[in-house]
Every structure is written in C-alpha cells, then in structure tokens.
C-alpha cells in the first residue's frame, strides 16, 4: 500500500510541476520570483562548493586545527591548575613559617653564634689592619 501511495504522490508532484511551469510560461510571470532567485543563487553556490572543494584536505585541516585547539586548551587548564596549587601551597608555607618563627622566637633565646677558626682569623686580621692604620696623617712641613 505504501508503494502505491509513493507512486501516486510522485505522479501528483510531477503533474503539479508541469502545470505550474505551463501556467508561468503562458502568463510570462513567476510565482515567488525573489524567493526563487535567492534559492537559485544559493543552489549554484552549493554546487560550486561541492564540485571545487577538496573535502579530504578540508577534513584533515579541520581535524588538525580542532586537535591543536584542544591541546592548547588542556595545556592552559593545566597551567591554571598548577598556578592555583602553587598559590595555595605558598599561603600554607607562609602561614606555617610565620607560626613556627613566632614559636621559636618565644621559646629560644638567641645563642651566640660560634664562628669557624678561619672566619675568626680573618676578622682578627681586619681588626689589626684597622688599628694599625694611622688616624691622623702626618702634616707636611716645609722647612
């Protein structure tokens, strides 16, 4: 039954098309002329694209650019996540350092730092040089 309906539908549409074209030819006027002109222009543009575009290259380029964009976006998201965790950990470290520095300062009295023998020798040498330096330069008298 469906086959018969499809056949009669096709015949009715084709007969309607022939009747419409005969009517337009006799009246020398087209129905919906501006709409049909736009449709013809669009159809010719689609036909030009279909016959002249290399779809394999277009598909390959589209897949490549989409993949590049996805990789860029994922790298950007990873960088933002890394920066977020860096700031979070920096705040934690700052808080802990501040807390333990305050505790250390409260519980420990600063002991004198014991320097190495080399540093003591250099310090003594510099002190001797400072002491040996003449405080007042001798005045030059012309006799």
C-alpha positions in Angstrom: 0.0 0.0 0.0 2.9 2.4 0.9 4.4 1.7 -2.5 1.2 2.8 -4.3 0.9 6.0 -2.2 4.5 6.8 -3.0 3.9 6.3 -6.7 0.8 8.4 -6.8 2.5 11.1 -4.7 5.3 11.3 -7.2 3.0 11.5 -10.1 0.9 14.2 -8.5 4.0 16.3 -7.7 5.4 15.9 -11.2 2.0 16.8 -12.7 1.8 19.9 -10.5 5.3 20.9 -11.6 4.4 20.6 -15.3 1.1 22.5 -14.8 2.9 25.3 -12.8 5.6 25.8 -15.5 3.0 25.8 -18.3 1.0 28.4 -16.3 4.1 30.6 -15.7 5.1 30.3 -19.4 1.7 31.5 -20.6 1.5 34.4 -18.1 5.2 35.3 -18.5 5.5 35.8 -14.7 6.9 33.6 -12.0 5.4 32.8 -8.6 7.6 33.9 -5.7 10.2 35.3 -8.1 12.6 36.9 -5.5 12.5 33.9 -3.2 13.2 31.6 -6.2 16.1 33.8 -7.3 17.7 33.6 -3.9 17.2 29.9 -3.9 18.8 29.6 -7.3 21.8 31.7 -6.1 22.2 29.5 -3.0 21.9 26.3 -5.0 24.6 27.5 -7.5 26.9 28.4 -4.6 26.4 25.0 -3.0 27.1 23.3 -6.4 30.3 25.3 -6.8 31.5 24.3 -3.4 30.6 20.6 -3.9 32.5 20.4 -7.3 35.5 22.6 -6.4 36.4 21.9 -2.8 38.8 19.1 -1.9 36.9 17.6 1.1 39.8 15.3 2.1 42.1 18.3 2.7 39.3 20.3 4.3 38.5 17.4 6.7 42.2 16.8 7.5 42.8 20.5 8.2 39.6 20.8 10.3 40.6 17.8 12.4 44.2 19.1 12.8 43.0 22.6 13.9 40.4 21.1 16.3 43.1 18.9 17.8 45.5 21.8 18.2 42.8 23.9 19.9 42.0 21.0 22.3 45.7 20.5 23.2 46.1 24.3 23.7 43.0 24.5 25.9 44.2 21.5 28.0 47.7 22.9 28.4 46.1 26.2 29.5 43.9 24.5 32.0 46.9 22.5 33.4 48.8 25.7 33.8 46.0 27.4 35.6 45.6 24.4 37.9 49.4 24.5 38.6 49.3 28.2 39.4 46.3 27.7 41.7 48.1 24.9 43.7 51.3 27.0 43.8 49.5 29.9 45.3 47.6 27.6 47.8 50.8 25.9 48.9 52.7 29.2 49.1 50.0 30.5 51.5 50.2 27.4 53.6 54.0 27.6 53.8 53.9 31.3 54.7 51.4 30.6 57.5 53.5 27.7 58.8 56.7 29.7 58.7 55.1 32.6 60.5 53.6 30.4 63.2 56.8 28.4 63.8 59.0 31.5 63.7 56.9 33.1 66.4 57.1 29.9 68.5 60.8 29.6 68.0 61.4 33.3 69.0 59.3 32.8 72.1 61.0 29.6 73.3 64.6 30.1 72.2 66.9 32.8 73.3 69.4 33.5 70.6 72.7 31.8 71.5 75.9 33.5 70.3 77.0 32.1 67.0 80.3 30.2 67.2 82.3 31.0 64.1 84.9 28.9 62.5 88.6 29.4 63.2 89.2 30.7 59.6 86.5 33.4 60.0 88.0 34.4 63.4 91.4 34.7 61.9 90.2 36.9 59.0 88.2 39.0 61.5 91.3 39.5 63.7 93.4 40.3 60.7 91.0 43.0 59.6 90.8 44.4 63.1 94.6 44.7 63.3 94.7 46.4 59.9 92.1 48.9 61.2 94.1 49.5 64.4 97.4 49.9 62.5 96.1 52.5 60.2 97.2 56.0 61.1 94.4 58.0 62.4 95.8 61.4 61.6 98.0 61.7 58.5 101.3 63.5 59.3 101.4 67.1 58.3 104.0 68.0 55.7 106.1 70.9 56.9 108.3 72.8 54.5 111.4 73.9 56.3 
